[in-house]
Amino acid sequence: MIWVRRLIILVPVALLAFFAVALVSVRWARPRKINQLTIGSIAEPQNLNPILATTTADGEIHGLIFEGLLKYNENIEIAPNLATSWAVSQISTLFFPSNENAERALATLKQHPARWADWKLESADLDGARVRLHFSNAGTGYQESLLALLGDNKPFPVSFVRVTLKGDAKLNGEPVTSESTLKRIDAEFGKDSALRSQLHSHFINTSGEFDLVVSGDPKPFVELLKRLLKSDSEKDALGSCEVAEEFLVLNEPEIRFVIRRGVRWQDGATFTAHDAAFTYRAIVDEQIASPRRSDFELVRSVHVDDDYTFRVVYRKPYAPCLSSWMMGILPRHILEGKDSKWWAQNFNRKPVGTGPYKFDEWRSAQYVRVRRNDDYWEGKPHLDFVTMRIIPDPVSVRLLFETGELDFWGVEPHANKKFLDHPRYEVFSRILQGYNYIGWNLKRPLFQDLKVRRALAHAVNVEQMVKYIVYGQGEQSTGPFPAQMWYANPNITPYEYDPEKARALLKEAGWTLGADGILQKDGVKFEFTLITNHANEVRKDIATLVQNDLRRVGIKVDVQLYEWAVFISQKIDKRDFDACVLGWALGYDYDQYQLWHSTQTEDGELNFASFKNARVDKLIELARSEFDEEKVKQYTHEMHRIIYEEQPYLFLYVPQSTAAMRRGEFRVKRPDDHARWVEEPVRSPPSGFRTYQDWWYRPQMKP
C-alpha cells in the first residue's frame, strides 16, 4: 500500500512539474513580434504603378513606394516633398488689331503703377501687336479691372479652336493625324502671313485631335483646314472644327520647381528633374492610357532647365495645378523606351520608387509586402516591413485585428461603441471626404428620364439606411461635395423619403402598375440589376434595402454580387451594368473633372455613369481655372446644385470613419520641417491618424 500512497502523491507533483515546464517553454519559445505594420484589405491591389492605379488598395501600397513633387502636410496644406520649393508665375498676352493699339494699351498701363502691385504685375512689354504681362502669381482676378482701364482700346478675342480628324481619312495614301495636319498648316503659312500673325500656338491632344490658339476671327482657320484636309477621293478628312473656348486675354501660368538634391531611386540611380518630365509624358501618352491624364491636359509644355530645375507651363489658369504634382513620379531610367506591355510584365507589380519602403513581395490573394528603404532621403524608417494582407471576408478582418494579427482596423459601425469604451484600444474618428451612392448607368433607357431618377431618390429611405446600416454614423449626402468642405453648397435640401411622390413622378413619366405589381411602359417592365462587390457587407445591406424600398413602388431589382477585380474591370470599367452600389473617397480639392465632365465617359474613365451636362462642363472648367476663392464658390455651388438635381447618382450618405488600434502599440518618431526629430504618440490631425505612418515604431523596438 506504500507504493499506492507514493503514486497518489507523485502523480499530482509530476503533473504540476510538467505544466510548469510547459509554461516556461511556451514563454521562452513565444516568437518575438516582427517589426512590421500589418494592415488588412478586403480588396487586392490591381496595379502598383501610380499613374495607372485606380483603387484604394492600389494607393495603400504605391503610396509607400512612390512620392510626388509636393504633398499635403498634417493641416492639409501643400508642402514640399521631392521638390524643395516652387514658384507660380504667369505670362498673359493681349492681342490688338495693330501695333499702335498695343503701344497705346501699354502706355495706359504705365500711367497706373499703383494697380501693378494690386495685380502682382511685375513687368509689361510689346511684341508687335501684342502686349505681354508678367505676373508673380496666376489667375484671372486682375482681368476685369485691367480691361476697364483700357476702355475702348479692347484686345482681340482669343479662341481655342478644337480640331477633330476622321480616323479613316488619308491624304496621298497616308493616314491623316494631328502632327501631319499641323505640318500642312505650317507650310501654308508661307503663303499667308495674316494667318501666321493670328496663330499663337497649338497643342496636340491625341493623334486625331488638336487645338489651335488664335486671335481674332477663327473662321479663316476653319476654311484653311477644309481646304487642306481633302483625301485622294475628295472625302473631307475634317471631323469637326469648332471654337472650344473664347476669352479676351491669353493667361499662361508657369510653375517652377526646385528639385531636391540627394534623392536616389530604390535601385541607387539619382533622382532628377528628367524623371518628372518623363512622368508627365507617360501620363499624356495615348498608349499608356493613364486615368490621370485629365489632370495634365491643360499643360502646354514642360521644361528641364537643368537636373534640378523643372518648369511646367499651362495653357490657362488651372487651380488644382499644384495638387496634381502630388502624383507619384516614375523612374525614367527604367521605363523610358519600354512599351506598356513591358510595364505590365516588369514594373506595374514590381515597382521602383523613391519612397520610404521598397517593393518586396506580392502573393496573389494572400498579401503584398514592402520593406524598409535604408537609403531613403529623409532618413531610414523604423519598421522593417509593411504588409497588406488580402482578406475578402470583413468578419475575418475583425477577428484578425482582435487576435493581434492586424495592427489596426476600420471599425464597422455596429462595433463602434464597444471599441470606444474599451481601455485596450485607441479610437480615431472623423467624417470622411466622400460618400456612398447608387450609380445609374445613364446609357440605359430606364434611367434617362429625369423624373424617373428623382422618383428613385424619393423611393429610397436614406434616413433609415443611416440609422440601421451605419448605426447613425453618417449624414445624408446632398451631392458631389461633402458638406464640411468650404466649396460645398450649404443650401441643398436632400430629397426626402416619400413613396407617394415617387409613384406620382413615375406615373408622370408614363409608368403604370401591371397585374403582377411591377411597373411597365410600352410593354417593358421596370426591372433592373443592382450590382456591388460581395466582400463589402455595408454595400450588400444597402443593395438589399434599396431592393425592398423600390419593390414597394413597383420596381423589381435583382441584386448581384461580384469579386472586386471582376466588378471593376468587367462591369464598371466596361459599362456593363444597370446600377451599382459604390462609394467615392474624395481628395481635398474641388476639381471634379474626372468624375463629372462629359469628356470622361469612355471605358475605363471615371465618369462611368455617363453623365453629360453642358453647364456642368462649363462650371467645372471655370472652377479649375480660377484662383479667387469667392468665385470658385460661385461655380462649385451651382455645379453642386445641378448635379444633385439631375441625380446621375442616388446620393446616399457621407459616412463617419472610425479606426481602432491597440493602445500604445505604436509611437511616432519623425523628422520635422527643420530636420529635427519629433517623438510623439500616434494622433489624428486634420489629415488623419495615418499621416505619419511612415515613421511609426513599436515601443519595445524603439529606434
C-alpha positions in Angstrom: 0.0 0.0 0.0 3.0 2.2 0.4 3.5 2.3 -3.3 -0.1 3.4 -3.8 0.3 6.3 -1.4 3.5 7.3 -3.2 1.7 7.1 -6.5 -1.1 9.3 -5.2 1.4 11.9 -4.1 3.8 11.6 -7.1 1.2 11.9 -9.9 0.0 15.4 -9.0 3.5 16.5 -8.4 4.6 15.2 -11.8 1.7 16.9 -13.5 2.5 20.2 -11.8 6.1 19.9 -12.9 5.0 19.1 -16.4 2.7 22.1 -16.7 5.4 24.3 -15.1 8.0 23.2 -17.7 5.4 23.6 -20.5 4.6 27.1 -19.3 8.2 28.1 -19.2 8.9 26.5 -22.6 6.0 28.3 -24.2 7.0 31.6 -22.6 10.6 31.3 -23.9 9.5 29.8 -27.3 6.9 32.5 -28.0 8.0 34.2 -31.2 9.2 37.7 -31.0 6.7 40.1 -32.6 8.0 41.0 -36.1 9.0 44.6 -36.5 6.3 45.4 -39.1 3.0 47.0 -39.6 0.3 44.7 -40.8 -2.9 46.0 -42.4 -5.9 44.2 -43.9 -7.7 44.8 -47.1 -10.9 43.2 -48.4 -9.7 44.0 -52.0 -6.5 43.1 -53.7 -4.4 45.8 -55.4 -4.6 45.7 -59.2 -1.7 47.9 -60.2 1.1 49.5 -58.2 2.1 52.0 -60.9 0.8 55.3 -59.6 -0.2 56.7 -63.0 -2.3 53.6 -63.7 -3.7 52.7 -60.3 -7.4 53.4 -59.7 -8.3 51.6 -56.4 -7.9 52.4 -52.7 -5.9 49.1 -52.3 -3.5 50.2 -55.0 -3.0 53.5 -53.3 -2.3 51.9 -49.9 0.9 50.2 -51.4 2.1 52.6 -54.1 1.8 55.5 -51.6 4.6 53.8 -49.6 6.8 53.3 -52.6 6.4 56.5 -54.7 6.4 60.2 -53.9 5.3 63.3 -55.6 7.0 66.6 -56.1 4.6 68.0 -53.4 2.4 66.6 -50.6 -0.2 67.6 -48.1 1.0 68.3 -44.6 -1.0 67.4 -41.5 -3.1 70.5 -41.8 -4.0 69.7 -45.4 -1.7 72.4 -46.7 0.5 72.0 -49.8 4.1 71.2 -48.7 7.5 70.3 -50.3 8.4 66.7 -51.0 10.6 65.7 -53.9 10.7 69.4 -54.8 12.1 71.7 -52.1 10.3 74.8 -53.3 8.1 76.1 -56.1 7.1 79.4 -57.6 4.0 80.2 -59.6 4.0 83.0 -62.2 2.1 83.9 -65.3 2.5 85.4 -68.7 -0.7 87.0 -70.0 -0.9 88.1 -73.7 -3.3 90.7 -75.1 -3.7 90.7 -78.9 -4.6 94.0 -80.5 -5.7 95.0 -84.1 -2.4 96.9 -84.7 0.9 97.8 -83.3 -0.5 101.3 -82.5 -3.3 99.8 -80.4 -0.8 97.7 -78.5 1.5 100.7 -77.8 -1.4 102.8 -76.6 -2.5 100.0 -74.2 1.0 99.7 -72.7 1.2 103.4 -72.2 -2.2 103.3 -70.4 -0.9 100.6 -68.1 2.3 102.5 -67.3 0.2 105.5 -66.2 -1.3 103.4 -63.3 1.7 101.9 -61.4 -0.4 101.6 -58.2 -2.5 99.0 -59.9 0.5 96.8 -60.7 1.0 96.0 -57.0 -2.6 95.0 -56.6 -2.4 92.7 -59.7 1.1 91.5 -58.8 2.2 92.6 -62.2 6.0 92.8 -62.4 6.6 93.9 -66.0 5.0 94.5 -69.3 6.4 94.6 -72.8 5.5 94.8 -76.5 5.7 92.1 -79.2 4.4 93.8 -82.3 0.6 94.0 -81.9 0.8 92.1 -78.6 1.2 93.2 -75.0 2.8 90.6 -72.7 2.2 90.9 -68.9 4.5 89.2 -66.4 2.8 88.3 -63.1 4.3 86.9 -59.9 1.1 84.8 -59.4 -1.5 83.1 -61.5 -5.2 83.6 -62.2 -7.7 85.9 -63.8 -8.6 88.1 -60.9 -6.9 91.1 -62.5 -8.7 91.0 -65.8 -11.9 92.9 -65.1 -10.2 96.0 -63.7 -7.4 95.9 -66.4 -9.9 95.7 -69.3 -11.9 98.5 -67.7 -8.7 100.6 -67.6 -8.1 100.1 -71.3 -11.6 101.5 -72.1 -12.4 101.3 -75.8 -9.0 100.1 -76.8 -10.0 96.5 -76.3 -7.9 93.5 -77.3 -8.9 91.0 -79.9 -10.7 87.9 -78.5 -8.6 84.7 -78.3 -10.0 81.3 -79.2 -9.1 77.7 -78.6 -10.2 76.1 -81.9 -10.6 72.3 -81.4 -10.0 70.2 -84.5 -11.1 66.6 -84.7 -10.0 64.4 -87.6 -11.7 61.5 -89.1 -9.9 58.3 -88.2 -10.1 56.6 -91.5 -9.1 59.6 -93.7 -5.9 59.5 -95.8 -4.0 62.0 -97.9 -1.6 60.8 -100.6 -2.2 57.3 -99.1 -1.0 58.3 -95.6 -3.3 58.5 -92.6 -4.3 62.0 -91.5 -3.0 62.7 -88.0 -2.7 65.8 -85.7 1.0 66.0 -86.5 0.7 65.7 -90.2 -2.1 68.3 -90.3 -0.1 70.8 -88.3 2.8 70.4 -90.7 0.4 71.2 -93.6 -0.8 74.3 -91.7 2.8 75.4 -91.1 3.6 75.0 -94.8 0.5 77.1 -95.7 1.7 80.0 -93.5 4.4 80.7 -96.1 1.6 81.8 -98.4 -0.5 83.7 -95.8 1.3 86.0 -93.3 -2.0 87.2 -92.0 -2.9 83.7 -90.7 0.6 83.4 -89.2 0.1 86.5 -87.2 -3.2 85.2 -85.8 -1.9 81.8 -84.6 -0.3 81.9 -81.2 0.3 78.2 -80.6 -1.1 74.7 -81.0 -1.5 71.7 -78.7 -1.8 68.0 -79.8 -4.4 66.4 -77.6 -4.5 63.0 -79.3 -3.3 61.6 -82.6 -6.7 62.6 -84.0 -7.4 65.9 -82.1 -5.5 69.2 -81.6 -6.2 72.7 -80.5 -5.2 76.0 -82.2 -4.9 79.1 -80.2 -5.8 82.0 -82.5 -6.6 85.7 -82.0 -9.3 87.5 -83.8 -11.8 85.7 -86.1 -11.2 81.9 -86.2 -13.2 81.4 -89.4 -10.1 81.7 -91.7 -8.6 78.7 -89.9 -11.7 76.7 -90.4 -11.6 77.5 -94.1 -7.9 76.7 -94.3 -8.5 73.3 -92.7 -11.4 72.5 -95.0 -9.1 73.2 -98.0 -6.2 71.3 -96.7 -8.0 68.2 -95.4 -9.1 66.6 -98.7 -8.3 63.0 -99.3 -7.5 61.4 -102.7 -11.2 60.6 -103.1 -12.2 64.2 -102.2 -13.6 62.9 -99.0 -13.4 65.5 -96.2 -10.9 64.3 -93.5 -12.1 67.0 -91.1 -14.4 65.6 -88.5 -15.1 68.9 -86.8 -13.6 72.3 -86.2 -15.2 74.4 -83.6 -14.4 77.1 -81.0 -14.0 75.2 -77.7 -13.4 78.4 -75.7 -13.1 82.1 -76.2 -11.6 84.8 -73.9 -10.1 88.3 -74.1 -6.7 87.6 -72.5 -4.5 84.5 -73.0 -3.3 83.6 -69.5 -0.4 81.0 -69.3 0.7 80.2 -65.8 4.1 78.6 -65.0 5.3 76.6 -62.0 9.0 76.4 -61.4 10.0 73.5 -59.2 13.4 73.3 -57.5 14.1 69.5 -57.3 15.6 68.1 -54.0 19.2 67.0 -54.3 20.5 63.8 -52.8 17.4 61.7 -53.6 18.0 58.3 -55.1 15.7 55.7 -56.6 15.5 52.5 -54.8 17.9 50.9 -57.2 20.5 53.5 -56.5 20.1 55.8 -59.5 19.9 59.6 -58.9 16.5 61.3 -59.0 16.4 64.4 -61.2 14.1 66.8 -63.0 14.2 64.5 -66.0 12.1 61.9 -64.1 9.4 64.5 -63.5 9.3 65.4 -67.2 9.2 61.7 -68.2 6.3 61.1 -65.8 4.3 63.9 -67.5 5.0 62.4 -70.9 3.9 59.0 -69.8 0.7 60.3 -68.3 -0.4 62.0 -71.5 0.8 59.2 -73.8 -2.2 57.6 -75.5 -0.6 54.2 -75.5 -0.1 54.3 -71.7 -3.8 55.3 -71.2 -3.4 56.8 -67.7 -6.7 57.6 -66.0 -4.8 60.7 -64.6 -4.4 62.2 -68.0 -7.2 64.8 -67.5 -5.2 66.3 -64.5 -2.5 67.3 -67.0 -4.3 68.0 -70.2 -4.0 71.8 -69.7 -0.2 71.6 -69.6 1.2 73.5 -72.6 4.8 72.3 -72.2 7.3 71.1 -69.7 11.0 72.1 -69.5 14.1 70.7 -67.8 16.4 73.7 -67.3 18.9 71.6 -65.5 19.0 68.4 -63.4 17.3 70.2 -60.5 15.0 72.7 -62.2 11.7 71.7 -63.7 9.2 74.1 -65.2 5.6 73.5 -66.3 3.7 76.0 -68.5 -0.1 75.7 -68.7 -2.5 76.7 -71.4 -4.6 78.7 -69.0 -5.0 79.0 -65.2 -5.6 75.7 -63.6 -6.3 76.0 -59.8 -5.5 72.3 -58.9 -2.2 72.5 -60.8 -0.1 72.2 -57.6 -2.0 69.2 -56.1 -1.7 67.4 -59.5 2.1 67.3 -58.9 1.5 65.1 -55.8 1.2 62.3 -58.4 4.0 59.7 -57.8 7.0 60.3 -60.0 8.2 57.4 -62.2 11.9 56.4 -62.9 12.8 57.5 -66.4 16.0 55.3 -66.4 13.9 52.1 -66.0 10.8 52.9 -68.1 11.9 55.1 -71.0 11.7 53.4 -74.3 9.6 50.5 -72.9 6.1 49.8 -74.2 3.0 49.3 -72.0 3.3 45.5 -72.3 6.8 45.7 -70.8 5.5 47.9 -68.0 2.8 45.4 -67.2 5.2 42.4 -67.1 8.1 44.1 -65.4 7.1 47.1 -63.4 3.4 47.5 -62.5 3.6 44.6 -60.0 7.3 45.1 -59.1 7.8 48.9 -58.9 10.8 51.0 -58.0 10.2 54.4 -56.4 11.9 56.9 -54.1 9.7 56.4 -51.1 10.4 55.1 -47.6 9.6 51.5 -48.5 10.6 49.2 -51.3 8.5 46.6 -53.0 9.3 43.2 -51.5 6.8 40.5 -52.4 3.3 40.0 -53.8 1.5 36.7 -53.4 -1.9 37.0 -55.2 -4.9 36.7 -53.0 -2.6 36.5 -49.9 -0.5 39.6 -49.3 1.6 42.4 -50.7 4.7 43.4 -48.7 7.1 46.3 -48.8 10.3 46.6 -46.9 12.3 49.4 -45.4 14.3 51.6 -47.7 17.5 52.1 -45.8 18.6 54.8 -48.3 15.5 56.9 -48.0 16.4 60.6 -48.4 14.5 61.7 -45.2 16.0 59.0 -43.0 15.7 55.3 -42.5 12.1 54.2 -41.4 11.8 52.4 -38.1 9.7 49.4 -39.3 11.3 46.6 -41.3 8.1 45.8 -43.3 4.6 46.9 -44.0 2.4 44.1 -45.1 -1.1 44.3 -46.6 -3.0 41.0 -46.1 -5.8 40.3 -48.6 -8.8 39.2 -46.5 -12.0 39.3 -48.6 -14.2 38.5 -45.5 -14.8 41.6 -43.3 -15.6 39.3 -40.3 -12.2 37.7 -40.6 -10.6 41.2 -40.8 -12.1 42.0 -37.4 -11.1 38.6 -35.8 -7.6 39.0 -37.1 -7.4 42.5 -35.6 -8.7 41.4 -32.2 -6.2 38.5 -32.1 -3.4 40.8 -32.9 -2.6 39.7 -36.4 -3.6 43.1 -37.9 -2.5 46.3 -36.3 -5.5 48.5 -36.9 -9.0 48.1 -38.2 -11.6 50.3 -39.8 -14.3 49.7 -37.2 -17.6 48.6 -38.6 -20.5 50.9 -37.4 -22.2 48.3 -35.2 -19.0 47.7 -33.2 -18.1 51.3 -32.7 -19.4 51.7 -29.1 -17.5 48.6 -28.0 -14.2 49.9 -29.0 -14.9 53.5 -27.8 -15.5 52.2 -24.3 -12.7 49.6 -24.3 -9.5 50.6 -22.3 -7.3 48.4 -24.5 -7.9 50.4 -27.7 -7.4 53.8 -29.1 -10.1 55.0 -31.4 -9.7 57.7 -34.1 -12.9 59.1 -35.7 -13.8 61.7 -38.3 -16.3 62.5 -41.1 -14.9 61.2 -44.4 -14.2 63.1 -47.5 -16.6 61.0 -49.6 -20.0 59.5 -49.9 -21.8 56.2 -50.7 -24.2 56.2 -53.7 -26.2 54.2 -56.2 -24.8 54.9 -59.6 -27.2 54.8 -62.6 -25.9 53.8 -66.0 -27.4 56.7 -67.9 -26.8 54.9 -71.2 -29.6 52.5 -70.1 -33.1 53.7 -71.3 -34.6 53.1 -67.9 -32.5 55.9 -66.2 -32.5 58.5 -69.0 -35.7 60.2 -67.7 -35.0 62.8 -65.0 -38.4 62.2 -63.5 -37.6 58.6 -63.0 -34.2 59.4 -61.3 -35.9 61.8 -58.9 -38.6 59.2 -58.2 -35.9 56.7 -57.3 -34.4 59.3 -54.9 -37.8 59.7 -53.2 -38.4 55.9 -53.1 -35.3 55.0 -51.1 -35.3 55.6 -47.3 -31.8 57.1 -46.8 -32.5 58.1 -43.2 -33.4 54.5 -42.3 -30.2 53.4 -44.1 -28.1 55.7 -41.9 -29.9 54.6 -38.8 -29.8 50.9 -39.3 -26.9 50.1 -41.7 -24.3 52.5 -40.2 -25.8 52.9 -36.8 -26.3 56.6 -37.1 -22.6 57.2 -38.0 -23.1 59.3 -41.1 -25.3 62.0 -42.6 -27.5 62.1 -45.7 -25.5 63.3 -48.7 -26.6 66.3 -50.8 -24.4 65.7 -53.8 -20.8 65.5 -55.0 -19.2 67.6 -52.3 -19.1 66.7 -48.6 -21.0 69.3 -46.6 -18.0 70.1 -44.4 -15.9 71.5 -47.3 -15.8 75.2 -47.9 -16.7 74.8 -51.6 -19.8 72.7 -50.9 -23.2 74.4 -51.4 -24.8 74.6 -47.9 -28.3 75.3 -49.2 -29.1 71.9 -50.8 -32.0 70.2 -49.2 -31.8 66.4 -49.6 -34.7 64.6 -51.3 -37.0 63.3 -48.6 -38.3 59.7 -48.4 -41.7 60.0 -50.0 -43.0 56.9 -51.7 -46.2 58.7 -52.8 -44.2 61.4 -54.6 -42.1 58.7 -56.2 -45.2 56.9 -57.5 -46.6 60.2 -58.8 -43.4 61.0 -60.7 -43.2 57.6 -62.2 -46.8 57.9 -63.4 -45.9 61.3 -65.0 -43.1 59.5 -66.7 -45.6 57.0 -68.2 -45.1 54.0 -65.9 -48.2 52.2 -64.8 -48.7 49.2 -62.5 -49.1 45.9 -64.1 -51.1 42.9 -62.9 -48.0 41.4 -61.3 -47.4 44.6 -59.3 -44.4 45.6 -61.4 -44.5 48.9 -63.3 -44.5 48.8 -67.1 -44.3 51.2 -70.0 -44.7 50.3 -73.7 -44.5 46.7 -72.9 -41.3 47.0 -70.9 -41.2 46.1 -67.2 -39.4 48.4 -64.8 -36.8 45.9 -63.6 -33.0 46.1 -63.4 -29.9 44.6 -61.8 -28.1 46.3 -59.0 -24.5 45.1 -58.6 -21.8 45.5 -55.9 -18.7 43.7 -54.6 -19.6 40.7 -52.4 -16.9 41.3 -49.7 -18.4 44.6 -48.6 -21.2 43.9 -46.1 -22.4 47.5 -45.8 -22.8 47.7 -49.6 -24.7 44.4 -49.6 -27.0 45.8 -46.9 -27.6 49.0 -49.0 -28.4 46.9 -52.0 -31.0 44.8 -50.0 -32.6 47.9 -48.5 -32.8 49.6 -52.0 -34.3 46.4 -53.4 -37.0 46.3 -50.7 -37.8 50.0 -51.0 -38.1 50.0 -54.7 -40.3 46.9 -54.7 -42.8 48.9 -52.7 -43.3 51.4 -55.6 -43.5 48.6 -58.2 -39.8 48.3 -59.3 -38.2 44.9 -59.4 -34.5 44.9 -58.5 -32.2 41.9 -58.9 -29.1 42.1 -56.7 -25.9 40.5 -58.0 -22.5 40.3 -56.2 -19.1 40.1 -57.8 -15.5 39.6 -56.7 -13.8 43.1 -56.6 -11.5 42.7 -59.6 -14.3 41.4 -61.8 -16.7 44.0 -60.5 -14.4 46.9 -61.5 -12.6 45.6 -64.7 -15.5 43.7 -66.3 -18.6 45.6 -65.1 -17.8 49.2 -64.1 -14.9 49.9 -66.5 -16.8 48.4 -69.4 -20.1 50.0 -68.6 -21.7 46.5 -68.4 -24.2 47.3 -65.6 -27.6 48.8 -64.9 -26.9 50.3 -61.5 -24.2 49.8 -58.9 -23.6 50.4 -55.2 -20.3 52.2 -54.7 -18.6 55.0 -52.8 -16.1 57.7 -53.5 -13.2 58.6 -51.3 -12.5 62.2 -52.4 -9.4 64.3 -52.2 -9.2 67.8 -50.6 -9.7 69.9 -53.7 -12.8 70.8 -55.6 -11.8 69.6 -59.1 -14.5 67.2 -60.3 -13.4 66.9 -63.9 -12.7 63.2 -63.9 -15.9 62.3 -62.2 -18.4 64.6 -64.0 -17.1 66.1 -67.2 -18.7 64.8 -70.3 -15.3 64.0 -71.9 -14.6 61.4 -69.2 -17.2 58.8 -70.2 -15.1 56.3 -72.2 -14.4 52.8 -71.0 -12.1 52.8 -68.0 -12.6 56.5 -67.3 -14.2 57.6 -64.0 -17.5 59.2 -65.3 -18.9 55.7 -65.6 -22.5 56.9 -65.0 -22.0 58.6 -68.4 -23.4 61.9 -67.1 -23.3 64.8 -69.6 -24.4 68.3 -68.9 -23.0 71.3 -70.9 -23.5 73.7 -68.0 -21.7 71.4 -65.5 -18.9 71.0 -68.0 -18.6 74.8 -68.2 -18.7 75.2 -64.4 -16.0 72.5 -63.9 -13.8 74.3 -66.4 -14.4 77.7 -64.8 -13.7 76.4 -61.2 -10.5 74.6 -62.2 -9.1 77.8 -63.8 -10.0 80.2 -61.0 -7.7 81.1 -58.0 -10.2 83.5 -56.4 -11.9 81.6 -53.6 -15.2 83.5 -53.7 -15.5 83.0 -57.5 -14.7 79.3 -57.0 -17.6 79.1 -54.6 -20.0 80.6 -57.1 -19.1 77.9 -59.6 -18.9 74.9 -57.3 -22.2 75.9 -55.5 -24.0 76.0 -58.9 -22.4 72.8 -60.0 -23.3 71.1 -56.7 -26.9 72.1 -57.1 -27.3 71.0 -60.8 -25.7 67.6 -60.2 -27.9 66.9 -57.2 -31.0 67.9 -59.1 -30.0 65.8 -62.1 -29.4 62.7 -59.9 -26.9 60.8 -62.0 -26.3 59.1 -58.7 -28.7 58.5 -55.9 -26.5 60.2 -53.3 -26.9 58.3 -50.1 -24.8 59.4 -47.1 -21.4 60.7 -46.0 -20.0 58.1 -43.6 -18.1 58.6 -40.4 -14.7 56.8 -40.4 -13.6 55.1 -37.2 -10.4 53.2 -36.8 -9.2 51.3 -33.7 -5.6 50.4 -32.7 -4.3 48.7 -29.6 -3.3 51.4 -27.1 0.4 52.1 -27.1 1.1 49.6 -29.9 2.9 52.3 -32.0 4.5 55.7 -31.4 5.9 58.2 -33.9 9.4 59.4 -34.3 9.6 61.7 -37.3 11.7 64.5 -38.8 10.1 68.0 -38.7 10.5 70.8 -41.2 13.8 71.7 -39.7 15.3 68.2 -39.9 14.9 67.7 -36.2 13.4 64.6 -34.8 10.0 64.8 -33.1 8.8 61.9 -30.9 5.1 61.7 -30.0 2.1 59.3 -29.7 0.0 58.5 -32.7 -2.6 61.3 -33.0 -5.2 62.3 -35.5 -4.6 65.8 -37.1 -6.9 67.1 -39.8 -5.2 64.8 -42.4 -5.9 61.7 -40.3 -4.2 59.4 -37.8 -2.1 57.7 -40.5 -0.4 60.9 -41.6 2.9 59.9 -40.1 2.6 56.2 -40.6 6.0 56.1 -42.4 7.6 57.0 -39.1 5.7 54.6 -36.7 7.7 52.3 -34.4 6.9 49.8 -31.8 7.9 51.0 -28.3 9.5 47.6 -27.5 11.7 48.1 -30.5 12.5 51.7 -30.0 14.8 53.1 -32.8 
